[in-house]
Amino acid sequence: MSRFALASIWLLAAVEAVGAETPSAATVSSGLSGFSNQCNVGWRDYLELKEIREQLTRGADANKELVGRVIMRLNGTDRGPDTSAIEPIVVPLRRWQEEAERVNGAHSRVRRAYETLNEWLSSDDTRYPKWRDYLRSDDMEEQLSAGAKASADTVKAILDQYSGESPVLLERRFRAVRDALAKWHEQLTTAASQPEVDVDGLIDAIDTALDDRDDALNRDSRTAGTWREYFMDRELTRAINSPEDADPQELARILQRYQGYASAPGLVDRKLFRRQLTNWLAELQEPIDDFLAQRVRAAKSDYTEFSEQRVAGIRARLQTAMRNLQNKLGRISSSKLAGWQRFLLWPELERELNADSDVQLRKLSEVLDKYQSGEPGLQLAEFYEVRRQLQNLIDALQIRETSVHRFEQSRSEVTNALNDLDRYLQGGGEEREEGWKKFLEWDELQELWKENPTDLRAINRFAQLYASDQPGLKRAPFARVARALTKYIEMQQLQVGPDAQDIYASRLEFLAQYVRNLRTEERTHYDAAQIGQRLEWLETVGQAPGLVQQIRQSFSQPNLQISISGQLLTGSMNRPVNDTSPIPTRRVDRATISGTATTRGWASGALVPSANGVVLDVMLNGNTQISTVGTTRPVNVYVGGNTQLTGTKRLHVTLSGIMDEPARGAACTQTYVQAIQPKRRLFRRLVTRIARRKTNE
């Protein structure tokens, strides 16, 4: 491999290392171009989008103050004045800027070029005085101070000095001054022939229009300051107070802001970009290395709004996946298709999907459990697609419950809690009831609750009142009202609030912080409690079900540990065994066999090491003596036997109960004939011989 190729690989690796992005920074980077294209020059300048793009390349060293400043500007421009209050400023401001450019534009460029050159020449103390004399610097500074009243002849004389034949004058700093002087001289010589513009009249018109604009801004004091910053009021006021020193370029920037006001990027796009910046700033301020906390942060962009069209689309894709699976299984064999359909609760799923009424989430979850059971064959693509679409449908329906059913349910919970509290107060006597209702502003709350209340500030005031530290409010009837009001506020924010996604992202950011804290050595019970509250909130609003499950599994651990001595467990099992029981009568051929069995031995127990619970082996070692008699019409045969036996049965004690494994055992039996007794004397020898032969068989 060539050195050039190696160098290229090293350079690419270095660039990737330097520009490594956090998840939120990557989101900002991908959204910045589209948002910037929607902004005109004025908005790009105000929101410092060029600087934001530069900060994205700095990784963790990005300027947090800059990002925070842009967020505040976006936050303060949600609502602005009507364009009718802005348009009267644009025309006089444009004419003033053009006049300032005509009069002071070239003059300002000469000043900037001259200051740059003078700073460079002053670094050489020995030659600097000679250069000042040669370039007539004193005359230059005098003419610059005169501004629009400068002498065209004097400027021409200075220009001649910069246009000399010395090679040094070809240096770029000299050339910049010379070019600016040439344009200034041209402007001064033509100024006399152009009509004079009433700058004072333009400024008066701007000043009057600014008063009307301020009246419009002051209607919303929360955003007035941000809009004044956008319109560069400080710079415009300075120019109005000293019009002769007005900088044409600065006036051009102000004009761009006013001209671009009406063509601002859409409110939805501004909110989206603000949300992306907010997530990025949170990562910069609180960097998180923990993978689970990073997973929480990444989920901030996963907020899903409910729509019936979305549910219908998922349902259609699920039905298509089911048909594809059915066709594949049918091509293999009809029996295999029928078996899979029974196992996967196929009829139940079809019934739910074809029902006109609401689909039951419980039924869908039962079917999903079958697809997630790990049965061999379920890893095939057709099964996976059905499982994926079924999970999507369940998630979407959970969100629907949040958006519609749970919202109505939260309202009903408040109504029921208020009715329960009313009955509780009535049972305590009239004087006590009146005192509590006066303190709780009962009549005001009842009046508010008659209609569908959307004033969240008013509802929140009552929620805080019912949850205050007043003695007695911790009792269940009062606390139930406080909880119901708080839940209603949360559901109302997500149902009709304009910033539902901002609320969701804010909750997840706090959740990420608590998750990170709980996975460190400095964790506290407070962190665990906060995580539990936010997971409960996510479940209530039906968002991020996969994340909730992952966090619960991560922090799920035994919260009760019991230690029991092995001797205590096995002691009651260690005992002798002495048992005599009849052998059930049975017929073999034409013989009837009966008898008794006596077992003597020792039962014991032993613990088996296990990390998954308590495992016990119950063991038996013993000997069984049997004595039987087989009876036929001509003879009785007495048989004895001895069996050496061992047996073991394993028990598992878990949270789910006691489970046992099949017993294992071994036995060795020896039998012998004790006696043969013919019932008749006739043919005794023959009967005995036949009976002995049969017994040996």
Buried (B, 14 or more C-beta within 10 A) or exposed (E): EEEEEEEEEEEEEEEEEEEEBBBBBBBBBEBBEEBBEBBBEBBBBBBBBEBBBEBBBEBEEBBEEBBBBBBBBBBBBBEBBEEEBBBBBBEBBBBBBBBBBBBBBBBBBBBEBBEBBBEEBEEEEEEBEEBBEBBBBEBBBEBBEEBBEBEBEBBBBBBEBBEEEEEEBEEEBBBBBBBBBBBBBEBBEEEEEEEEBEBEEBBEBBBEBBEBBBEBBEEBEEBBEBBBBBBBBEBBEBBBEEBEEBBBBBBBBBBBBBBBBEEBBEEEBBBBBBBBBBBBBBBBEEEBEBEBBBBBBBBBBEBBEBEEEBBEBBBEBBBEBBEBBBEBBEEEEEEEBEEBBEBBBBEBBEEBBEEEEEBBBEBBEEBBEBBEEEEEEBEEEBBBBBBBBBBBBBBBBBBBBBBBEBBEBBBEBBEEBBEBBBEBBEEEEEEEBEEBBEEBBBEEBEEBBEEEBEEBEEBEBBBEBBBEEEEEBEEEBBBBBBBBBBBBBBBBBBBEBEBBBBBBBBBBBBBBBBBBBBBEEEEEEEBBEBBBBBBEBBBBBBBBBEBBEBBEEBBEEEEEEEEEEEEEBBEEBEEEEEEEEEEEEEEEEEBEBEBEBEBEBEBBBBBEEEEEEBBBBBBBBBEBBBBBBBBBEBBBBBBBBEBBBBBBBBBBBEEEEEEEEEEEEEEEEEEEBEEBBBEEEEEBEEBBEBBEEBBEE
